[in-house]
Each structure stands twice: as C-alpha cells, then as structure tokens.
Amino acid sequence: MERAHASILIVDDEPLTAEFYQAILAEHGYSDTVLCHDSRVAMELVGSEPLSVILLDLNMPHVSGEELLSQITERYPEIPVVVITAVDRIETAVDCMKQGAFDFMTKPVDEARMVGAVRNARRLRELQDQVQIMQQNESRAEPHDPERFRGIITVSASMKRVFVQLEAIAATPWPVLITGESGTGKELIARAAHDLSGRSGEFVAVNVAGLDGTMFSDTLFGHRKGAFTGADGARQGLIEQANRGTLFLDEIGDLDQQSQVKLLRLLQEGEYYPLGADRPSLSGARVVVATNADLELLQQQGAFRRDLYYRLVSHRIQLPPLRDRAEDIPVLFTHFFHEACDTLKRTPPELQPELLEYISRYRFPGNVRELQALVYDLVGRNSGERVTIEAVREYLHGLPGSSPEPEAAELDDDGADLPTVARLIRSFGGFPKLKDVESWLIDEALRISGGNQSAAASMLGVSQSTISRRAKHTKDM
C-alpha cells in the first residue's frame, strides 16, 4: 500500500476517547484511521499496518505509552508519533520529545491543534518517503514503466528524467507545480501525474487565467441555490467533480489575489466554501498547477502570494523547451505528419530527404505546439507529391521564395519572432489587439485544416467547443 494511503493509528485504552479522535479526524478528511484499545497488541499493528502517523495515549494499563513510544521510535523511527496525555507536566513533554515524539499535547485535546499536528506529521512522512525514493532513483535514466508515458512522444534524456521524477511523486497527495514555456506539454505531464497516481477519480482541467474571485469560486467551488441572482439551483464545482482525482489549474501565474487566498485555504485546510454555503466542504482532489510565468519573480513583485508559492512547490517539475531537446524534433515531426495526414484525410506525401535535418535547426519559440502547427500547415497546403524545404521556409518566414536558414529566424530580447510580428502588423495596419489576433489564429487554423474543427482545436491547444463557438458567432454575424 502506498504511503499516501497509509492509515493513522489511534492508541488509547478508552474506546470513547479514541472514537472521538477518529470522528474529529474524519470531519477534516482523515477517514483512514485504525483504533487500538489494548496496548499489548499495538506493536503488532504497527508492524503489520502501513502507517503515516500514530496518536498515542501515555497513561494505559498493561503496556504504558512511554514503553510503546520507546519501542516505536527504536524499531520504526520513520513513523511520526503524536503523544496525548492528561498529565500536564513539562518534564513529561521533554522526556517524550527526547525519545523521538513528533509532537506532544494534553487533554482535553484542542481540535485544531490535533488536526494540525496530524497534517504536519503526515507531511513529514511524505517528504521522508519522497527523499528515499528520489535517492533510489538518482542514478536511473529510464522510468520503471515507460509504457505509462507512451502518449508523450520523446527520445530525450531530459524528458525521461522528468518521467522518473513523476514516478517518484506519483502517490503523494501534495500539490505539483509544472513550469515551462508555452507549448512544452504541461497538460500532458499533468495527465501523466494523474494516471500514475492511481487515483480513482477524474482528471479535471481548467484554465484560470482571467477568472476573477467570484468566477474562480463559482467555477471551482460551485454554488448553492439562491447564492446570487439567477442561481435557481445548486451547481457542482470542478473540485467536487475531481473528487478522488486530480484538479489541474493551468496558467496559475495569472490568478488574482482574491483567488490566491481561496486556493491557499484549499491547499492548507483541504476544504472550501461553495458560494452561498455557511459550512465548508471537504476536498478529496489532488491539485496540480502549471504556469509559463516566473512565480519567484511574481512573488518578489507582490503579484503572487509567498505562502501560496511555498505550498505549490512541494513537487516542482520543470519542462525543457524544444530547442534544448532538438533530438525530439524529427520524432515529433514524423508523429504529427502522420497524425495530420489521417486527420485531414490526405495521402502522405514524400518528404524531401534533407527536410528533417533542416527543420531540426530551427529554435521553435512556440515549442511543440508550434511544430504541430507547422506540420499541419505543410500537410494542409501541400498539393503535390512531396513536401519540400522551400515550403518550410515559407511557413517560418512568411516570405515566399526566401531562402534563409532556420537559424536566421532568431528571437529578439523580448522573445518575439520578428518576421511574424512584422507580418501581423502589416496585415492589421497597425499593432493588433489581442482579440483580433485570437480571431486571426482561429481562422488560420480552420483554413489550414480545411474547416476541420477538431484538427484546428488540436493545433491551437484548445477544446473543439471553443472553435465551434467562434464559428457559430461568425455565422450569426
């Protein structure tokens, strides 16, 4: 059994007290508890059950809590022990901490104090397990189960190191932060993390860019009937939909301050308030977030909360840009080439022999997504029996008949592909508005794909419904 699903053992000779602790923990989302009322069988349970935390009463008949604490810390030092006792003496607390107790509290137990101690103890245990796994995997260049990653096309050693890291953190319940440039495949990695986790729930993805505090709450947390004007019925939020699964929040760097506070509470307490609710709901979803922004810089500028940042970096995955894994370009080109031919129902044309070597020298500022768009454009525009280097040049530079090498399409200091931007400015008669560029991109994708909305959506990295809404809007106009 994975440590993420390990139990909490409550050792107390008073059944009502143990059941009370169990009820408190269950109310805060910790339902995986095991009760022990006879201290004589406690060590047998410790040795047979996968445990993340032990709550241990000190004053018990037969075998005292002090004796059990000594045996547990000697034989199972990796399991955090939270000592609970009716004796409020500093000397007792000091002795227990010297023996290796994780925490010490007196009866009557404060509910928040106990839940916080359990949360911190489980967090420590998860980190210990992660360090151990990472140490075991340090020298490993290949994942244990490469088949689990077959949906991610790569031969790159740097990407395989990412796979090894994903395997190491798969079973933990803590957040995952995926960083990397646009188009590097962050959502694919998030889906892989979900698949590896073994969670029974759904993978639910949402782009949070542009959501204000109210929209963020309604989208993620849902609302109760009558929560606001027009709320004629209750609506399930995405967190509930992702229960026992994974909630993927893309573009987390664009989240406003109000929404950041709400996300922080979700991560800290494991609970949230649907709009119009006066009692919190528990979350059973693991949170995975992604961004192409520099969160460290944003927090230094005051645009991103420091406490939220440190909650999110429990597990950090950094995806390399395509230019740093150029060995993947021919493999990805071939994959997208056959995909485009199948999608557009074209007989695969011949590729000029030098084409793959030529295109591998381009830096692809748009990463894998740009490469995919290039391939679909080549297949969509091709009317002959061969795809030539000249056709690639035309796409890269927008200048038919030109012959500069791919290296010549360098980026300026702001990361802009100058020929493309200049072409856009000329097309629009001035620097275009964002909504105009968005419309232009959708129209271009539909043109290249021959009106195939599914193919256009794949090229742009959006859902088909986005393309459908655009097409309907244009038709209605």
Secondary structure, DSSP 8 states (H G I E B T S, - for coil): --GGG-EEEEE-S-HHHHHHHHHHHHHTT---EEEE--GGGHHHHHHHS-EEEEEEES--SSS-HHHHHHHHHHH-TTS-EEEEES---HHHHHHHHHHT-SEEEESS--HHHHHHHHHHHHHHHHHHHHHHHHHHHTT--S-S-GGGGTTS----HHHHHHHHHHHHHTT--S-EEEE--TTS-HHHHHHHHHHHHT-SS-EEEEE-TT--HHHHHHHHHEE-TTSSTT--S-EE-HHHHTTTSEEEEE-GGG--HHHHHHHHHHHHHSEE--BT-SS-EE---EEEEEESS-HHHHHHTTSS-HHHHHHHTTEEEE---GGGGTTHHHHHHHHHHHHHHHHTT----EE-TTHHHHHTTS--TTHHHHHHHHHHHHHHH--SSEE-HHHHHHHHHS-TT----GGGS-B-TT--BHHHHHHHHHHHTSS--HHHHHHHHHHHHHHHTTT-HHHHHHHHTS-HHHHHHHHHHHHH-
